[in-house]
Amino acid sequence: MGGYAFYVWGSFGITALVMIIEVWQLRAQHRAILRNLSNETGSDSDPNHS
């Protein structure tokens, strides 16, 4: 790679790390949205829920 291996592989590594973090954050956000929706709909439909 003509002396640029560290730069090239470092760039690949950082890109992969950012993509993994992005997927992790999206999943966490999706779970939070579903949890909020469940709490909103669940408390209105169940009269015994306090």
PyMOL Python script that loads the backbone (N, CA, C, O; Angstrom):
from pymol import cmd

cmd.read_pdbstr("""\
ATOM      1  N   MET A   1       0.814  -1.188   0.000  1.00  0.00           N
ATOM      2  CA  MET A   1       0.000   0.000   0.000  1.00  0.00           C
ATOM      3  C   MET A   1       0.859   1.255   0.000  1.00  0.00           C
ATOM      4  O   MET A   1       0.356   2.355   0.228  1.00  0.00           O
ATOM      5  N   GLY A   2       2.117   1.099  -0.248  1.00  0.00           N
ATOM      6  CA  GLY A   2       2.995   2.243  -0.398  1.00  0.00           C
ATOM      7  C   GLY A   2       3.159   3.074   0.862  1.00  0.00           C
ATOM      8  O   GLY A   2       3.328   4.290   0.772  1.00  0.00           O
ATOM      9  N   GLY A   3       3.113   2.460   2.021  1.00  0.00           N
ATOM     10  CA  GLY A   3       3.290   3.192   3.262  1.00  0.00           C
ATOM     11  C   GLY A   3       2.014   3.809   3.818  1.00  0.00           C
ATOM     12  O   GLY A   3       2.053   4.491   4.842  1.00  0.00           O
ATOM     13  N   TYR A   4       0.921   3.587   3.178  1.00  0.00           N
ATOM     14  CA  TYR A   4      -0.350   4.164   3.616  1.00  0.00           C
ATOM     15  C   TYR A   4      -1.272   3.140   4.261  1.00  0.00           C
ATOM     16  O   TYR A   4      -2.459   3.411   4.439  1.00  0.00           O
ATOM     17  N   ALA A   5      -0.759   1.987   4.609  1.00  0.00           N
ATOM     18  CA  ALA A   5      -1.592   0.913   5.161  1.00  0.00           C
ATOM     19  C   ALA A   5      -2.283   1.347   6.453  1.00  0.00           C
ATOM     20  O   ALA A   5      -3.464   1.063   6.649  1.00  0.00           O
ATOM     21  N   PHE A   6      -1.557   2.031   7.328  1.00  0.00           N
ATOM     22  CA  PHE A   6      -2.154   2.467   8.586  1.00  0.00           C
ATOM     23  C   PHE A   6      -3.322   3.409   8.319  1.00  0.00           C
ATOM     24  O   PHE A   6      -4.373   3.282   8.948  1.00  0.00           O
ATOM     25  N   TYR A   7      -3.154   4.333   7.413  1.00  0.00           N
ATOM     26  CA  TYR A   7      -4.220   5.271   7.066  1.00  0.00           C
ATOM     27  C   TYR A   7      -5.415   4.545   6.446  1.00  0.00           C
ATOM     28  O   TYR A   7      -6.562   4.797   6.817  1.00  0.00           O
ATOM     29  N   VAL A   8      -5.142   3.644   5.500  1.00  0.00           N
ATOM     30  CA  VAL A   8      -6.212   2.933   4.804  1.00  0.00           C
ATOM     31  C   VAL A   8      -6.976   2.039   5.777  1.00  0.00           C
ATOM     32  O   VAL A   8      -8.202   2.120   5.846  1.00  0.00           O
ATOM     33  N   TRP A   9      -6.284   1.194   6.525  1.00  0.00           N
ATOM     34  CA  TRP A   9      -6.952   0.278   7.442  1.00  0.00           C
ATOM     35  C   TRP A   9      -7.573   1.015   8.624  1.00  0.00           C
ATOM     36  O   TRP A   9      -8.613   0.605   9.141  1.00  0.00           O
ATOM     37  N   GLY A  10      -6.941   2.093   9.044  1.00  0.00           N
ATOM     38  CA  GLY A  10      -7.538   2.922  10.098  1.00  0.00           C
ATOM     39  C   GLY A  10      -8.852   3.534   9.640  1.00  0.00           C
ATOM     40  O   GLY A  10      -9.816   3.596  10.403  1.00  0.00           O
ATOM     41  N   SER A  11      -8.887   3.984   8.397  1.00  0.00           N
ATOM     42  CA  SER A  11     -10.115   4.558   7.838  1.00  0.00           C
ATOM     43  C   SER A  11     -11.217   3.503   7.741  1.00  0.00           C
ATOM     44  O   SER A  11     -12.373   3.770   8.067  1.00  0.00           O
ATOM     45  N   PHE A  12     -10.850   2.309   7.291  1.00  0.00           N
ATOM     46  CA  PHE A  12     -11.828   1.219   7.242  1.00  0.00           C
ATOM     47  C   PHE A  12     -12.336   0.894   8.644  1.00  0.00           C
ATOM     48  O   PHE A  12     -13.535   0.699   8.843  1.00  0.00           O
ATOM     49  N   GLY A  13     -11.434   0.837   9.607  1.00  0.00           N
ATOM     50  CA  GLY A  13     -11.817   0.516  10.981  1.00  0.00           C
ATOM     51  C   GLY A  13     -12.742   1.552  11.591  1.00  0.00           C
ATOM     52  O   GLY A  13     -13.739   1.202  12.222  1.00  0.00           O
ATOM     53  N   ILE A  14     -12.425   2.812  11.409  1.00  0.00           N
ATOM     54  CA  ILE A  14     -13.260   3.879  11.951  1.00  0.00           C
ATOM     55  C   ILE A  14     -14.634   3.872  11.283  1.00  0.00           C
ATOM     56  O   ILE A  14     -15.652   4.059  11.949  1.00  0.00           O
ATOM     57  N   THR A  15     -14.660   3.658   9.978  1.00  0.00           N
ATOM     58  CA  THR A  15     -15.935   3.603   9.254  1.00  0.00           C
ATOM     59  C   THR A  15     -16.788   2.446   9.756  1.00  0.00           C
ATOM     60  O   THR A  15     -17.988   2.612   9.975  1.00  0.00           O
ATOM     61  N   ALA A  16     -16.184   1.280   9.940  1.00  0.00           N
ATOM     62  CA  ALA A  16     -16.924   0.122  10.449  1.00  0.00           C
ATOM     63  C   ALA A  16     -17.442   0.390  11.853  1.00  0.00           C
ATOM     64  O   ALA A  16     -18.578   0.038  12.171  1.00  0.00           O
ATOM     65  N   LEU A  17     -16.617   1.014  12.705  1.00  0.00           N
ATOM     66  CA  LEU A  17     -17.029   1.325  14.063  1.00  0.00           C
ATOM     67  C   LEU A  17     -18.216   2.284  14.075  1.00  0.00           C
ATOM     68  O   LEU A  17     -19.172   2.082  14.823  1.00  0.00           O
ATOM     69  N   VAL A  18     -18.156   3.320  13.250  1.00  0.00           N
ATOM     70  CA  VAL A  18     -19.258   4.285  13.174  1.00  0.00           C
ATOM     71  C   VAL A  18     -20.535   3.615  12.684  1.00  0.00           C
ATOM     72  O   VAL A  18     -21.621   3.918  13.179  1.00  0.00           O
ATOM     73  N   MET A  19     -20.417   2.712  11.721  1.00  0.00           N
ATOM     74  CA  MET A  19     -21.599   2.016  11.219  1.00  0.00           C
ATOM     75  C   MET A  19     -22.205   1.113  12.291  1.00  0.00           C
ATOM     76  O   MET A  19     -23.428   1.024  12.402  1.00  0.00           O
ATOM     77  N   ILE A  20     -21.377   0.451  13.070  1.00  0.00           N
ATOM     78  CA  ILE A  20     -21.867  -0.408  14.156  1.00  0.00           C
ATOM     79  C   ILE A  20     -22.562   0.439  15.216  1.00  0.00           C
ATOM     80  O   ILE A  20     -23.631   0.068  15.702  1.00  0.00           O
ATOM     81  N   ILE A  21     -21.966   1.573  15.577  1.00  0.00           N
ATOM     82  CA  ILE A  21     -22.573   2.463  16.568  1.00  0.00           C
ATOM     83  C   ILE A  21     -23.907   2.996  16.057  1.00  0.00           C
ATOM     84  O   ILE A  21     -24.863   3.105  16.825  1.00  0.00           O
ATOM     85  N   GLU A  22     -23.981   3.324  14.784  1.00  0.00           N
ATOM     86  CA  GLU A  22     -25.224   3.827  14.189  1.00  0.00           C
ATOM     87  C   GLU A  22     -26.342   2.789  14.302  1.00  0.00           C
ATOM     88  O   GLU A  22     -27.460   3.121  14.693  1.00  0.00           O
ATOM     89  N   VAL A  23     -26.044   1.546  13.963  1.00  0.00           N
ATOM     90  CA  VAL A  23     -27.045   0.477  14.058  1.00  0.00           C
ATOM     91  C   VAL A  23     -27.470   0.293  15.508  1.00  0.00           C
ATOM     92  O   VAL A  23     -28.658   0.123  15.783  1.00  0.00           O
ATOM     93  N   TRP A  24     -26.528   0.324  16.432  1.00  0.00           N
ATOM     94  CA  TRP A  24     -26.827   0.153  17.852  1.00  0.00           C
ATOM     95  C   TRP A  24     -27.740   1.275  18.343  1.00  0.00           C
ATOM     96  O   TRP A  24     -28.706   1.021  19.062  1.00  0.00           O
ATOM     97  N   GLN A  25     -27.436   2.517  17.955  1.00  0.00           N
ATOM     98  CA  GLN A  25     -28.262   3.642  18.379  1.00  0.00           C
ATOM     99  C   GLN A  25     -29.662   3.581  17.768  1.00  0.00           C
ATOM    100  O   GLN A  25     -30.643   3.897  18.441  1.00  0.00           O
ATOM    101  N   LEU A  26     -29.764   3.182  16.516  1.00  0.00           N
ATOM    102  CA  LEU A  26     -31.075   3.067  15.882  1.00  0.00           C
ATOM    103  C   LEU A  26     -31.928   2.008  16.563  1.00  0.00           C
ATOM    104  O   LEU A  26     -33.126   2.206  16.767  1.00  0.00           O
ATOM    105  N   ARG A  27     -31.315   0.886  16.913  1.00  0.00           N
ATOM    106  CA  ARG A  27     -32.063  -0.163  17.614  1.00  0.00           C
ATOM    107  C   ARG A  27     -32.525   0.314  18.979  1.00  0.00           C
ATOM    108  O   ARG A  27     -33.658   0.047  19.379  1.00  0.00           O
ATOM    109  N   ALA A  28     -31.657   1.020  19.701  1.00  0.00           N
ATOM    110  CA  ALA A  28     -32.024   1.538  21.019  1.00  0.00           C
ATOM    111  C   ALA A  28     -33.155   2.555  20.891  1.00  0.00           C
ATOM    112  O   ALA A  28     -34.082   2.555  21.702  1.00  0.00           O
ATOM    113  N   GLN A  29     -33.088   3.405  19.898  1.00  0.00           N
ATOM    114  CA  GLN A  29     -34.141   4.390  19.676  1.00  0.00           C
ATOM    115  C   GLN A  29     -35.457   3.703  19.304  1.00  0.00           C
ATOM    116  O   GLN A  29     -36.522   4.118  19.760  1.00  0.00           O
ATOM    117  N   HIS A  30     -35.391   2.676  18.495  1.00  0.00           N
ATOM    118  CA  HIS A  30     -36.582   1.928  18.097  1.00  0.00           C
ATOM    119  C   HIS A  30     -37.237   1.283  19.313  1.00  0.00           C
ATOM    120  O   HIS A  30     -38.457   1.344  19.464  1.00  0.00           O
ATOM    121  N   ARG A  31     -36.439   0.666  20.180  1.00  0.00           N
ATOM    122  CA  ARG A  31     -36.978   0.054  21.398  1.00  0.00           C
ATOM    123  C   ARG A  31     -37.616   1.106  22.302  1.00  0.00           C
ATOM    124  O   ARG A  31     -38.664   0.859  22.898  1.00  0.00           O
ATOM    125  N   ALA A  32     -36.986   2.280  22.407  1.00  0.00           N
ATOM    126  CA  ALA A  32     -37.532   3.346  23.257  1.00  0.00           C
ATOM    127  C   ALA A  32     -38.866   3.841  22.707  1.00  0.00           C
ATOM    128  O   ALA A  32     -39.798   4.087  23.473  1.00  0.00           O
ATOM    129  N   ILE A  33     -38.965   3.987  21.400  1.00  0.00           N
ATOM    130  CA  ILE A  33     -40.220   4.429  20.784  1.00  0.00           C
ATOM    131  C   ILE A  33     -41.312   3.395  21.023  1.00  0.00           C
ATOM    132  O   ILE A  33     -42.432   3.751  21.389  1.00  0.00           O
ATOM    133  N   LEU A  34     -40.997   2.121  20.819  1.00  0.00           N
ATOM    134  CA  LEU A  34     -41.988   1.073  21.057  1.00  0.00           C
ATOM    135  C   LEU A  34     -42.408   1.032  22.521  1.00  0.00           C
ATOM    136  O   LEU A  34     -43.584   0.832  22.824  1.00  0.00           O
ATOM    137  N   ARG A  35     -41.458   1.220  23.424  1.00  0.00           N
ATOM    138  CA  ARG A  35     -41.773   1.233  24.852  1.00  0.00           C
ATOM    139  C   ARG A  35     -42.694   2.403  25.186  1.00  0.00           C
ATOM    140  O   ARG A  35     -43.651   2.239  25.944  1.00  0.00           O
ATOM    141  N   ASN A  36     -42.419   3.575  24.632  1.00  0.00           N
ATOM    142  CA  ASN A  36     -43.267   4.745  24.877  1.00  0.00           C
ATOM    143  C   ASN A  36     -44.672   4.539  24.314  1.00  0.00           C
ATOM    144  O   ASN A  36     -45.661   4.883  24.961  1.00  0.00           O
ATOM    145  N   LEU A  37     -44.754   3.985  23.126  1.00  0.00           N
ATOM    146  CA  LEU A  37     -46.065   3.719  22.532  1.00  0.00           C
ATOM    147  C   LEU A  37     -46.830   2.700  23.359  1.00  0.00           C
ATOM    148  O   LEU A  37     -48.037   2.841  23.560  1.00  0.00           O
ATOM    149  N   SER A  38     -46.146   1.688  23.835  1.00  0.00           N
ATOM    150  CA  SER A  38     -46.784   0.667  24.654  1.00  0.00           C
ATOM    151  C   SER A  38     -47.291   1.272  25.956  1.00  0.00           C
ATOM    152  O   SER A  38     -48.387   0.941  26.406  1.00  0.00           O
ATOM    153  N   ASN A  39     -46.511   2.149  26.559  1.00  0.00           N
ATOM    154  CA  ASN A  39     -46.933   2.797  27.801  1.00  0.00           C
ATOM    155  C   ASN A  39     -48.138   3.704  27.567  1.00  0.00           C
ATOM    156  O   ASN A  39     -49.054   3.741  28.389  1.00  0.00           O
ATOM    157  N   GLU A  40     -48.144   4.424  26.467  1.00  0.00           N
ATOM    158  CA  GLU A  40     -49.253   5.334  26.175  1.00  0.00           C
ATOM    159  C   GLU A  40     -50.543   4.570  25.901  1.00  0.00           C
ATOM    160  O   GLU A  40     -51.596   4.919  26.434  1.00  0.00           O
ATOM    161  N   THR A  41     -50.467   3.547  25.084  1.00  0.00           N
ATOM    162  CA  THR A  41     -51.676   2.801  24.732  1.00  0.00           C
ATOM    163  C   THR A  41     -52.091   1.863  25.859  1.00  0.00           C
ATOM    164  O   THR A  41     -53.287   1.652  26.061  1.00  0.00           O
ATOM    165  N   GLY A  42     -51.169   1.311  26.579  1.00  0.00           N
ATOM    166  CA  GLY A  42     -51.475   0.364  27.637  1.00  0.00           C
ATOM    167  C   GLY A  42     -52.166   1.027  28.812  1.00  0.00           C
ATOM    168  O   GLY A  42     -53.066   0.427  29.399  1.00  0.00           O
ATOM    169  N   SER A  43     -51.781   2.245  29.182  1.00  0.00           N
ATOM    170  CA  SER A  43     -52.382   2.898  30.334  1.00  0.00           C
ATOM    171  C   SER A  43     -53.808   3.369  30.043  1.00  0.00           C
ATOM    172  O   SER A  43     -54.624   3.466  30.960  1.00  0.00           O
ATOM    173  N   ASP A  44     -54.119   3.663  28.768  1.00  0.00           N
ATOM    174  CA  ASP A  44     -55.461   4.122  28.419  1.00  0.00           C
ATOM    175  C   ASP A  44     -56.440   2.966  28.294  1.00  0.00           C
ATOM    176  O   ASP A  44     -57.623   3.131  28.592  1.00  0.00           O
ATOM    177  N   SER A  45     -55.980   1.810  27.863  1.00  0.00           N
ATOM    178  CA  SER A  45     -56.891   0.711  27.565  1.00  0.00           C
ATOM    179  C   SER A  45     -57.165  -0.182  28.782  1.00  0.00           C
ATOM    180  O   SER A  45     -58.132  -0.942  28.775  1.00  0.00           O
ATOM    181  N   ASP A  46     -56.349  -0.104  29.803  1.00  0.00           N
ATOM    182  CA  ASP A  46     -56.521  -0.959  30.979  1.00  0.00           C
ATOM    183  C   ASP A  46     -57.003  -0.122  32.154  1.00  0.00           C
ATOM    184  O   ASP A  46     -56.217   0.644  32.711  1.00  0.00           O
ATOM    185  N   PRO A  47     -58.274  -0.240  32.554  1.00  0.00           N
ATOM    186  CA  PRO A  47     -58.779   0.589  33.650  1.00  0.00           C
ATOM    187  C   PRO A  47     -58.191   0.207  34.999  1.00  0.00           C
ATOM    188  O   PRO A  47     -58.203   1.032  35.911  1.00  0.00           O
ATOM    189  N   ASN A  48     -57.678  -1.005  35.166  1.00  0.00           N
ATOM    190  CA  ASN A  48     -57.081  -1.438  36.430  1.00  0.00           C
ATOM    191  C   ASN A  48     -55.620  -1.046  36.555  1.00  0.00           C
ATOM    192  O   ASN A  48     -55.016  -1.243  37.609  1.00  0.00           O
ATOM    193  N   HIS A  49     -55.058  -0.510  35.524  1.00  0.00           N
ATOM    194  CA  HIS A  49     -53.636  -0.107  35.506  1.00  0.00           C
ATOM    195  C   HIS A  49     -53.498   1.188  36.283  1.00  0.00           C
ATOM    196  O   HIS A  49     -54.236   2.140  36.031  1.00  0.00           O
ATOM    197  N   SER A  50     -52.552   1.239  37.236  1.00  0.00           N
ATOM    198  CA  SER A  50     -52.381   2.463  38.014  1.00  0.00           C
ATOM    199  C   SER A  50     -51.120   3.207  37.651  1.00  0.00           C
ATOM    200  O   SER A  50     -50.838   4.260  38.222  1.00  0.00           O
TER     201      SER A  50
END
""", "prot")
cmd.dss("prot")
cmd.show_as("cartoon", "prot")
cmd.util.cbc("prot")
cmd.orient("prot")
